[in-house]
Amino acid sequence: MRQRSRGRAALAAVAAMCAAAALPGQAYAAGETTAYTFDPGAKKINGAEVSIEASPLTTGSVHRSSIKGGEKLYYRLDLDAKTNAYVSVVAVPKGGGKVAYGDGFTVSIRDSTDRQCGYETARFASAEFPRPIAAYAHRTVDKDGGACQEAGTYSVLIERESKETSSPEAWDLELRYASEPRLGTGGAMPTEAPGNWPSESPAPPTATPQMRSGGTSYYDAIGVETGEWHDDVAPGQTRFYRVPVDWGQQLFATVDLGNNNASTEFVGSALTLSLDNPAHGRVDDAMPLSYSGKSTSVSLDPLPPVAYENRYSSRDSVSGMRFAGWYYLSVTLSPKVAEAYGDKAIPLSLKVTVKGSPGKSPYAGDAGIFSVTGSDKDMARNGKSVPEAARSSTMRTVGVAGIGTGVVLVLGLGVWTLLARRRAAAVPAPAGPVPSGPAQGGAVPGGPAGDGRSPYGGPPQGW
């Protein structure tokens, strides 16, 4: 039974590996250069037009939904009076469609009286082309009191705005609900946002540039660390990268877009660079980069080091740097670039610098996604994404299970051989000499019918 169980474990591990490799949840549409890979563990959920009919979101889970232009959809939250809650929304318009300036969505958390607890808006500005956009809303507990502090039922409201000239198709949604860990008891935390921080851009990384192919979504974003990473991006394509940034560390990022000699035509707002935090809340966007066939560059503005007290700032680019964990960089090249330069991908260079020594976490116990672990650093160093890390782990499981099954088989064969030898040794030998002729007094050919014994008293010689 143990051997059979180990065999089943090996088969189950292989099945898990195949499932991880399949990457379900990829969304394709006409005109898209690549798919957006939704989290395969996402649960399907429908938004409700009436708040009391809303389906609940569960903490630590990912959900999939969709929203049409002009719709207002509700989802339910059940909150206690002690935990900070964050709900992020990633909207994925259909590739090949149209979006206009000002198109976007607002996500908010509201109490039972429809009082707004927190909100954020994501919009298409001058870069008017379809791409994933993200925003989050949060209910945070304030020790000094205020709105939305009670335990009870809350609502998440997503409101989509679209111009008449925009494509009418529904946008796919990816919703994440995360709870922030409780603070430790190591002293009072600051309650004011920092007024200033080091803003001088660091020197470019000196290590030899390496290839790192970005992912298609937050789920399969490729890990990077301090260094220069080469990739390419096709018109209409979005590349995702993620960087582990610990408490007290400061993140800098620059994208250089290579030259293309096919034309010198000017394309405005050709490339965007965005940064989101571990809860998938928007932190900052670089000014859209124009392109005319020559090498060009765009950088994020200097951001503050990661600190708990950043949340008290009214600026998104400061308050978004409130947790340690994976920070997500996304780069999108406008599909309009193809009209002047063709569909061929253009080389890019992503330069990342993480400054500062890791500080102590303010949370009590395991901080989950709001922390940087040794495994996270390894994934960034080796350029791993979540599914790639899962496949590597599964392969190790398969190897261990396979070795275990092989050991069981070898041991079983050894035991069987030993028992067979013992049985052979236990058979008694003949008492006297073995004659070579017919047995004395035994049956001979022509003897009684039905006697099938050998006519010899021992083994036949040459017969």
Secondary structure, 3 states (H helix, E strand, C coil): CHHHHHHHHHHHHHHHHHHHHHCCCEECCCCCCCCEECCCCCEECCCECCHHHCCECCCCEEEEEEECCCCEEEEEEEECCCCCEEEEEEEECCCCCCCCCCCEEEEEEECCCCCEEEEEEEECCCCCCCCCEEEEEEECCCCCCCCCCCCEEEEEEEEEECCCCCCCCCEEEEEEEEECCCECCCCCCCCCCCCCCCCCCCCCCCCCCEECCCECCCCCCEECCCEEEEEEECCCCEEEEEEEECCCCEEEEEEEECCCCCCCCCEEEEEEEEEECCCCCEEEECCCEEECCCCEEEECCCCCCCCHHHHHCCCHHHHCCCCCEEEEEEEEECCCHHHHHCCCCEEEEEEEEEECCCCCCCECCCCCCCCCCHHHHHHHHHCCCHHHHHHHHHHHHHHHHHHHHHHHHHHHHHHHHHHHHHHHHHCCCCCCCCCCCECCCCCCCCCCCCCCCCCECCCCCCC
